[in-house]
């Protein structure tokens, strides 16, 4: 965790200097720096995945719902990453549009869960 914070501070300092010295390289360097920082999270994702896999095995809930849940979380993280990068470059309005489209995508992807909930409510009534 400490390595990640130190790396992020170092990369931020390099990006600040690079933005002032050569702004043409700033955007690719920002994206590469973001990917490097995100790669540190992969080990934590592996731990979370193994925990959730054991949780799925112990419940009677359909695996498709977990797949949808993972898709929604993945889409949310990707949209947040992209919007943050686009906003950092200076295009806040475009970042806002990306977030809006991301919410629409999440809504559409989670439609099977809404369908299952409505069917459950219908059977209870």
C-alpha positions as MATLAB code, in Angstrom:
seq = 'XXXXXXXXXXXXXXXXXXXXXXXXXXXXXXXXXXXXXXXXXXXXXXXXXXXXXXXXXXXXXXXXXXXXXXXXXXXXXXXXXXXXXXXXXXXXXXXXXXXXXXXXXXXXXXXXXXXXXXXXXXXXX';
ca = [
       0.000    0.000    0.000;
       2.818    2.388    0.887;
       4.569    1.537   -2.391;
       1.423    2.468   -4.282;
       1.149    5.852   -2.576;
       4.838    6.636   -3.157;
       4.573    5.559   -6.796;
       1.477    7.706   -7.318;
       3.144   10.765   -5.797;
       6.228   10.197   -7.958;
       4.144    9.783  -11.113;
       2.120   12.892  -10.261;
       5.299   14.918   -9.874;
       6.600   13.647  -13.212;
       3.269   14.508  -14.865;
       3.317   18.056  -13.464;
       6.830   18.628  -14.805;
       5.987   17.003  -18.134;
       2.851   19.130  -18.549;
       4.942   22.291  -18.194;
       7.882   21.102  -20.326;
       6.229   19.140  -23.138;
       2.441   19.189  -23.093;
       2.215   16.928  -26.163;
       3.426   13.964  -24.113;
       1.224   14.730  -21.128;
      -1.878   12.797  -22.225;
      -0.067    9.553  -23.179;
       2.003    9.782  -19.996;
      -1.157   10.327  -17.951;
      -2.816    7.254  -19.439;
       0.323    5.122  -18.937;
       0.675    6.339  -15.352;
      -2.953    5.496  -14.674;
      -2.517    1.999  -16.079;
       0.579    1.449  -13.912;
      -1.297    2.550  -10.789;
      -4.312    0.391  -11.689;
      -2.096   -2.647  -12.225;
      -1.344   -2.609   -8.500;
      -5.021   -3.323   -7.858;
      -4.992   -6.574   -9.788;
      -3.637   -8.528   -6.820;
      -6.486   -7.234   -4.687;
      -8.959   -8.157   -7.411;
      -7.651  -11.718   -7.393;
      -8.260  -11.941   -3.636;
     -11.755  -10.507   -4.000;
     -12.533  -12.855   -6.879;
     -11.542  -15.942   -4.900;
     -13.661  -14.800   -1.955;
     -16.675  -14.098   -4.135;
     -16.231  -17.419   -5.954;
     -16.428  -19.262   -2.653;
     -19.472  -17.165   -1.746;
     -21.156  -18.070   -5.039;
     -20.480  -21.759   -4.472;
     -22.096  -21.647   -1.034;
     -25.319  -19.900   -2.136;
     -28.180  -21.093   -4.279;
     -28.383  -17.873   -6.303;
     -28.043  -18.173  -10.085;
     -24.512  -17.542  -11.336;
     -25.859  -15.249  -14.068;
     -26.756  -12.636  -11.459;
     -23.181  -12.580  -10.207;
     -21.929  -12.190  -13.774;
     -24.210   -9.203  -14.216;
     -23.017   -7.743  -10.933;
     -19.375   -8.074  -12.012;
     -20.182   -6.493  -15.384;
     -21.875   -3.527  -13.697;
     -18.972   -2.973  -11.313;
     -16.444   -3.323  -14.137;
     -18.327   -0.870  -16.338;
     -18.568    1.604  -13.464;
     -14.829    1.448  -12.805;
     -13.939    1.780  -16.489;
     -16.288    4.712  -16.977;
     -14.901    6.419  -13.873;
     -11.338    5.845  -15.084;
     -12.100    7.182  -18.550;
     -14.074   10.171  -17.287;
     -11.345   11.096  -14.824;
      -8.707   10.941  -17.537;
     -10.789   12.965  -19.998;
     -11.582   15.548  -17.310;
      -7.893   15.819  -16.375;
      -7.086   16.644  -19.992;
      -9.569   19.496  -19.775;
     -12.736   18.190  -21.376;
     -15.120   18.166  -18.427;
     -18.249   18.311  -20.573;
     -17.130   15.248  -22.526;
     -16.356   13.460  -19.246;
     -19.870   14.258  -18.031;
     -21.345   12.779  -21.227;
     -19.248    9.647  -20.730;
     -20.572    9.260  -17.190;
     -24.154    9.706  -18.425;
     -23.725    7.082  -21.155;
     -22.076    4.796  -18.601;
     -25.150    5.035  -16.389;
     -27.361    4.145  -19.336;
     -25.161    1.139  -20.131;
     -25.277   -0.005  -16.507;
     -29.069    0.300  -16.525;
     -29.361   -1.770  -19.699;
     -26.921   -4.440  -18.475;
     -28.833   -4.814  -15.206;
     -32.236   -5.296  -16.868;
     -32.261   -9.084  -16.228;
     -31.984   -8.401  -12.505;
     -34.933   -5.996  -12.671;
     -36.874   -8.634  -14.593;
     -36.159  -11.256  -11.928;
     -37.182   -8.860   -9.140;
     -40.468   -8.030  -10.885;
     -41.173  -11.732  -11.427;
     -40.491  -12.408   -7.750;
     -42.791   -9.566   -6.687;
     -45.457  -10.808   -9.103;
     -45.331  -14.299   -7.668;
     -45.636  -12.968   -4.120;
     -48.740  -10.950   -4.947;
];
